[in-house]
Amino acid sequence: MFQKKNEELAGDAEMSAPPMKPFTKKGSHAPSKPPTKKT
């Protein structure tokens, strides 16, 4: 019940979340790629 939803959300959140907003605001993973490609 929770494992199926957590696994699907974790996979999408790990690839779409960190490099998109969660990490972009913190500056840990996103700032390492987005800022490098944008600048």
C-alpha positions as CSV (number, residue, x, y, z in Angstrom):
1,M,0.0,0.0,0.0
2,F,2.6,2.5,1.0
3,Q,5.6,0.8,-0.5
4,K,4.2,0.9,-4.0
5,K,3.3,4.6,-3.7
6,N,6.6,5.4,-1.9
7,E,8.7,3.6,-4.4
8,E,7.0,5.3,-7.4
9,L,7.2,8.7,-5.7
10,A,10.8,8.2,-4.6
11,G,11.9,7.3,-8.1
12,D,10.3,10.4,-9.6
13,A,11.1,12.7,-6.7
14,E,14.8,11.7,-6.8
15,M,15.1,12.5,-10.5
16,S,12.6,15.3,-10.8
17,A,12.6,16.7,-7.3
18,P,16.3,17.2,-6.3
19,P,17.5,18.6,-9.6
20,M,14.3,20.7,-10.0
21,K,13.2,22.5,-6.8
22,P,14.2,20.7,-3.5
23,F,17.9,20.9,-4.4
24,T,17.7,24.0,-6.4
25,K,16.5,26.0,-3.4
26,K,19.0,24.3,-1.1
27,G,21.9,24.5,-3.5
28,S,23.2,20.9,-3.0
29,H,22.4,18.9,-6.1
30,A,20.6,21.2,-8.4
31,P,23.0,24.1,-8.3
32,S,25.6,21.7,-9.4
33,K,23.9,21.0,-12.7
34,P,21.1,23.6,-13.5
35,P,23.3,26.6,-12.7
36,T,26.2,25.0,-14.7
37,K,24.1,24.5,-17.7
38,K,22.2,27.8,-17.5
39,T,25.2,29.9,-16.8
